[in-house]
Amino acid sequence: MGTSRMFHIFVILGSIFMILLIIIYWDDVGASHLYLHTPVSPGPKIPHPPAPPKPQTSRTPSFLSDIDAFVNQFLEPGTGEPTDPVPHDTSNQSEKVEERYIPRQEWKVHLTPVAAELRERQEQRRKLLQEMCANDSIAFPGKNRSFDDIPNKELDHLIVDDRHGVIYCYVPKVACSNWKRIMIILSESMLRDGVPQRDPLAIPRDLVHNSSMHFTFNKFWKRYGKFAKHLMKVKLKKYTKFLFVRDPFVRLISAYRNKFEMRNEDFYRRFAQVMLRRYGNQPTPPSTVDEAFTVGIHPTFPHFIQYLLDPQTEKDMPYNEHWRQVYRLCHPCQIQYDFVGHLETAEEDAEHLLRQLRVDNVVEFPTSSRNLTASSWESDWFSTVPVEARRQLYKLYEPDFRLFGYERPESILNE
């Protein structure tokens, strides 16, 4: 009798524990934050009659309503497809603006499959990453640590779109402004007249780089606490992960041109003044960037390279994101990326990626020729940098060259 009674008590306690666990887990994950992006067969399609008009009443969110919304994602026809804005219609416009859910749009009909060459290109890039991460001949800080060992602050470049199951690791100076615009559109975090914005170039630049517009892995810790790493790993397993890279030396040239050859007060105060004091014989450089440009004073490209090679630089602070190595920004040996784009093949890669994500009916990648840095300029830019400094710089960025398939720049290193 006593054994039976104890058994019943354990069953009751276990049931209560499981219910509490489900409620806590559901509250942490939520329908809008754990979209598994897994195709589910909806079974026979049942036509849904138009819903009768509902009275405008306030309703408090409940646990059951969250469950209902989550289940409907998988049961309604067209699950997993991106959404399209409400068509512009002057009739009943006030009702349309208040609509919370947006009708689905059919996929684009492609008469031909993705070119075999593009599929093979991606296969080779992914395979190279795996081989380099397993290759003991290439070593760099953090290569062999686990994802759990990555500090939370180093995950702030991973932008998450739960709506479409996409994770993008942005690399500054590699078309990241336009890819951030794409992520804003996919997440539907920017509305215009109640309708999600669809034109990437209509998103102002100050909003593109506003951290409040993007949900990154770095924000998981504050939101989910001890569950953060677990949820990150679930998303990394289920979502499509991508990044774009470019030739590391050309990226450095682009960063220098953008931040030190143009009037940028923030970068002048934080970095240019330091370079001028240390290497430019300017013990008291001009106090503002306007004053510096007026008298023609700014760090040279060799000053910038000297700054990168100076051990004191990283003792003061980590590399700025515009010249930090990609392996430090995106952790390619801990995260198995599904798509690796190159800026040198940006148009083809962007079209391929959006089609693979099945969002090419939602948004197109904007092409721009503004402020491009050509690879052919490398020799001219590095001609003023001592050969020994070039070789030291290559060692600093060698992991990026090898991980992403960029050739060692022999002509620059062996002059």
C-alpha positions in Angstrom: 0.0 0.0 0.0 2.8 2.3 0.9 4.7 1.6 -2.3 1.6 2.3 -4.4 0.9 5.5 -2.6 4.5 6.7 -3.1 4.3 5.8 -6.8 1.1 7.9 -7.2 2.8 10.8 -5.4 5.8 10.6 -7.8 3.6 10.4 -10.8 1.7 13.6 -9.7 4.9 15.4 -8.9 6.5 14.4 -12.2 3.4 15.6 -14.1 3.5 19.0 -12.3 7.2 19.3 -13.1 6.7 18.5 -16.8 3.9 21.0 -17.1 6.0 23.7 -15.4 8.9 22.8 -17.7 6.8 23.1 -20.8 5.3 26.4 -19.7 8.8 27.9 -18.9 10.3 26.5 -22.1 7.4 27.7 -24.3 7.6 31.1 -22.7 11.4 31.3 -23.5 11.2 30.0 -27.0 7.8 31.4 -28.1 6.2 31.0 -31.5 8.0 34.0 -32.9 11.5 33.1 -31.6 11.8 29.4 -32.5 10.6 29.1 -36.0 12.1 25.8 -37.0 12.0 26.5 -40.7 11.3 22.8 -41.4 8.9 21.8 -44.2 5.9 20.1 -42.8 3.3 18.4 -45.0 0.0 20.1 -44.2 -2.0 17.0 -45.4 -5.2 17.5 -47.3 -6.1 21.1 -47.9 -9.4 22.1 -46.5 -10.9 25.3 -47.8 -11.3 27.9 -45.1 -14.5 30.0 -45.3 -14.0 33.8 -44.9 -13.9 34.7 -41.3 -16.9 36.8 -40.1 -16.0 40.3 -39.0 -14.9 40.4 -35.4 -15.7 43.1 -32.9 -12.8 45.3 -31.9 -12.2 44.1 -28.4 -9.0 44.1 -26.4 -7.7 40.7 -25.6 -5.0 39.7 -23.2 -2.3 37.4 -24.6 -2.6 33.9 -23.1 -0.5 30.7 -23.0 -3.2 28.9 -25.1 -3.3 31.6 -27.7 0.5 31.4 -28.1 0.1 27.6 -28.6 -2.6 28.1 -31.2 -0.5 30.6 -33.1 2.5 28.3 -33.0 0.5 25.3 -34.2 -1.1 27.3 -37.0 2.3 28.1 -38.4 2.7 24.4 -39.3 -0.9 23.5 -40.2 -1.9 26.3 -42.5 -1.2 25.8 -46.2 1.9 27.4 -47.4 3.7 27.0 -44.1 7.3 28.4 -44.1 6.7 30.7 -47.0 7.6 34.4 -46.7 4.8 36.9 -46.5 3.9 39.8 -48.8 2.5 43.2 -47.9 -1.1 44.0 -48.0 -2.0 45.3 -51.5 -2.6 49.0 -51.5 -6.3 49.6 -51.6 -8.1 52.8 -50.7 -11.2 51.0 -49.6 -11.3 49.8 -46.0 -7.8 51.2 -45.6 -8.1 51.7 -41.9 -9.0 48.0 -41.4 -6.0 46.9 -43.6 -3.6 49.0 -41.6 -4.8 47.3 -38.4 -4.4 43.8 -39.8 -1.8 41.9 -37.9 -1.2 39.0 -40.2 -0.3 39.4 -43.9 -1.4 37.2 -46.7 1.1 34.8 -48.1 2.5 35.2 -51.6 3.2 32.4 -54.1 6.8 31.5 -54.9 8.4 32.7 -58.0 8.2 30.1 -60.7 11.7 29.2 -62.0 11.8 27.4 -65.2 15.4 26.3 -64.7 17.1 24.9 -61.6 20.0 26.7 -60.0 23.1 26.3 -62.2 25.2 23.3 -61.4 28.3 25.6 -61.4 26.8 27.7 -58.6 25.9 24.7 -56.5 29.3 23.2 -57.0 30.9 26.6 -56.0 29.1 26.5 -52.7 29.9 22.9 -52.1 33.6 23.7 -52.6 33.5 26.7 -50.3 31.8 24.7 -47.5 34.2 21.8 -48.0 37.2 24.1 -47.8 36.0 25.5 -44.5 35.6 22.1 -43.0 39.0 21.0 -44.2 40.8 24.1 -43.0 39.1 23.8 -39.6 40.3 20.2 -39.3 43.8 21.0 -40.6 46.4 21.2 -37.9 48.8 23.2 -40.1 46.6 26.3 -39.8 46.3 27.7 -36.2 44.7 30.8 -34.9 43.2 31.9 -31.5 39.9 30.3 -30.7 40.1 27.7 -33.5 39.6 24.6 -31.3 37.2 26.0 -28.7 33.6 24.9 -28.6 30.6 27.1 -29.3 29.8 27.2 -25.6 33.2 28.7 -24.9 32.7 31.7 -27.2 32.0 34.8 -25.0 28.6 36.3 -25.5 30.0 39.7 -26.6 31.7 37.9 -29.5 28.4 36.8 -31.0 27.1 40.3 -31.8 27.6 39.9 -35.5 25.1 37.1 -35.9 21.8 38.6 -36.9 18.8 36.3 -36.6 15.6 36.3 -38.6 13.1 33.9 -36.9 10.4 34.6 -39.5 12.4 32.8 -42.3 14.8 30.8 -40.3 17.9 32.7 -41.3 21.2 33.7 -39.5 23.5 36.2 -41.1 27.0 37.0 -39.8 27.8 40.4 -41.1 31.4 41.4 -42.0 31.9 45.2 -42.3 33.3 46.3 -45.7 31.7 43.3 -47.4 28.4 44.7 -48.6 27.1 44.4 -45.0 24.9 47.5 -45.3 22.8 46.0 -48.1 22.6 42.6 -46.4 21.5 44.3 -43.2 18.8 46.0 -45.3 17.7 42.5 -46.5 17.5 41.2 -43.0 15.4 44.2 -41.9 13.0 43.5 -44.8 12.8 39.8 -44.0 12.1 40.4 -40.3 9.4 42.9 -41.2 10.8 45.2 -38.4 10.2 48.3 -40.5 6.7 49.3 -41.5 5.5 52.0 -43.8 1.8 52.9 -43.5 1.3 49.7 -41.6 2.9 47.6 -44.4 6.4 46.0 -44.2 9.0 47.8 -46.2 10.1 45.9 -49.3 12.6 48.3 -51.0 16.1 47.8 -49.4 17.4 51.2 -50.6 14.4 53.0 -49.0 15.8 52.1 -45.6 17.9 55.0 -44.3 21.6 54.3 -43.6 21.3 55.4 -40.0 18.6 52.8 -39.4 20.6 50.1 -41.2 23.3 50.2 -38.6 21.1 50.9 -35.7 21.4 47.9 -33.4 17.8 48.1 -32.3 16.7 47.1 -35.8 18.5 43.7 -35.5 18.1 40.8 -33.2 21.6 39.3 -32.6 22.9 36.4 -30.7 24.5 38.9 -28.4 21.1 40.0 -27.2 20.0 36.4 -26.3 21.8 36.5 -22.9 19.7 39.4 -21.7 16.5 38.0 -23.0 16.9 34.3 -22.1 19.5 34.1 -19.4 20.8 30.6 -18.8 18.7 29.2 -21.7 20.5 31.5 -24.2 23.2 29.1 -25.4 20.8 26.2 -25.7 18.4 28.3 -27.8 21.3 29.6 -29.9 22.4 26.0 -30.7 18.9 25.0 -31.6 18.7 27.9 -34.1 22.2 27.2 -35.5 21.1 23.6 -36.1 17.7 24.4 -37.8 18.3 27.8 -39.5 20.2 28.6 -42.7 23.4 30.4 -41.9 25.3 32.6 -44.3 28.1 35.1 -44.5 29.9 37.1 -47.2 33.7 37.6 -47.4 36.3 39.3 -49.6 40.0 39.3 -50.2 41.4 40.3 -46.7 44.0 42.8 -48.0 41.4 44.5 -50.3 39.0 44.7 -47.3 41.7 46.5 -45.4 42.2 49.0 -48.2 38.5 49.6 -48.3 38.3 50.1 -44.6 41.2 52.7 -44.7 39.6 54.6 -47.6 36.2 54.8 -45.9 37.3 55.6 -42.4 40.5 57.7 -42.8 40.3 59.3 -46.3 36.8 60.6 -45.6 35.8 62.9 -42.8 34.7 60.7 -40.0 34.9 62.4 -36.6 34.4 59.2 -34.6 37.2 57.3 -36.3 39.4 60.3 -36.3 39.2 60.7 -32.5 39.4 57.0 -31.7 42.0 55.9 -34.2 43.5 58.5 -36.5 44.8 60.7 -33.6 46.5 57.6 -32.1 48.2 56.8 -35.4 49.3 60.4 -35.9 50.8 60.5 -32.4 52.6 57.1 -32.6 53.8 57.0 -36.2 53.1 60.4 -37.9 55.3 62.8 -35.9 52.2 64.6 -34.6 52.5 64.8 -30.8 49.5 67.1 -30.7 47.3 66.3 -33.8 44.4 68.6 -34.7 41.5 68.2 -32.3 38.8 67.7 -34.9 38.7 65.9 -38.3 37.7 69.2 -40.0 40.8 70.9 -38.7 42.9 67.9 -39.8 41.5 67.9 -43.3 41.8 71.6 -43.6 45.6 71.4 -43.0 45.9 68.2 -45.0 46.8 65.9 -42.1 45.5 62.3 -41.8 47.1 58.9 -41.3 48.7 57.3 -44.3 48.0 53.7 -45.4 51.5 52.7 -44.0 50.5 54.3 -40.7 47.3 52.2 -40.7 49.3 49.0 -41.4 51.8 49.9 -38.7 48.9 50.4 -36.3 47.5 46.9 -37.1 50.9 45.3 -36.5 51.6 47.2 -33.3 51.2 44.8 -30.3 50.1 47.8 -28.2 47.0 48.2 -30.4 45.2 45.1 -29.1 46.4 45.6 -25.6 44.4 48.9 -25.6 41.3 47.4 -27.2 40.2 44.6 -29.6 40.4 45.3 -33.3 37.6 47.4 -34.6 35.0 45.4 -36.5 36.0 47.1 -39.8 39.4 45.4 -39.8 38.9 42.5 -37.3 39.5 39.2 -38.9 36.5 37.3 -40.2 37.4 34.2 -38.2 37.0 36.4 -35.1 33.7 37.9 -36.2 31.9 34.8 -37.5 33.5 31.8 -35.8 33.5 29.5 -39.0 35.0 26.6 -37.1 32.3 26.5 -34.5 29.4 27.4 -36.9 28.7 25.3 -40.0 27.7 27.9 -42.5 25.3 26.7 -45.2 26.3 29.5 -47.7 29.5 31.4 -48.1 29.3 34.3 -50.5 32.2 36.2 -51.9 32.1 39.9 -52.8 34.0 39.2 -56.0 31.0 37.1 -57.1 28.4 39.1 -55.2 25.6 39.3 -57.8 25.6 35.6 -58.6 25.9 34.6 -55.0 23.2 37.0 -53.8 20.7 35.7 -56.4 21.6 32.1 -55.6 21.2 32.7 -51.8 17.9 34.5 -52.0 16.6 31.7 -54.2 17.9 29.0 -51.9 16.2 30.8 -48.9 13.0 31.0 -51.0 12.7 34.7 -50.4 13.5 35.9 -53.9 9.9 36.8 -54.3 10.1 39.1 -51.3 13.2 41.1 -51.9 16.0 41.6 -54.4 19.6 42.4 -53.5 20.5 46.0 -54.5 23.5 46.4 -56.7 25.7 49.4 -56.1 29.1 50.5 -57.5 29.6 53.2 -54.9 33.0 53.2 -53.2 34.2 49.9 -54.5 37.8 48.9 -54.0 39.3 46.8 -56.9 41.6 43.9 -56.2 43.9 45.2 -59.0 44.7 48.2 -56.7 46.5 46.0 -54.1 50.0 46.5 -55.6 49.7 50.3 -55.8 48.4 50.5 -52.2 51.1 48.2 -50.7 53.9 49.7 -52.7 54.5 52.2 -49.9 54.4 49.5 -47.2 57.8 47.8 -46.3 57.9 44.2 -47.6 58.6 42.9 -44.1 55.5 44.7 -42.8 53.4 43.1 -45.6 54.6 39.6 -44.6 53.7 40.2 -41.0 50.3 41.5 -42.1 49.7 38.4 -44.1 50.5 36.2 -41.1 47.9 38.2 -39.1 45.2 37.6 -41.8 46.4 34.3 -43.1 43.5 32.3 -41.5 41.0 34.4 -43.5 43.0 33.8 -46.7 43.1 30.1 -46.2 39.6 29.5 -44.7 37.8 31.3 -47.6 40.0 30.2 -50.5 41.9 33.4 -51.3 45.3 33.0 -52.9 48.4 34.1 -51.1 49.4 37.4 -52.7 52.8 36.4 -53.8 53.5 39.5 -55.9 53.0 41.7 -52.9 54.9 39.5 -50.4 57.9 38.7 -52.5 58.8 42.1 -54.0 
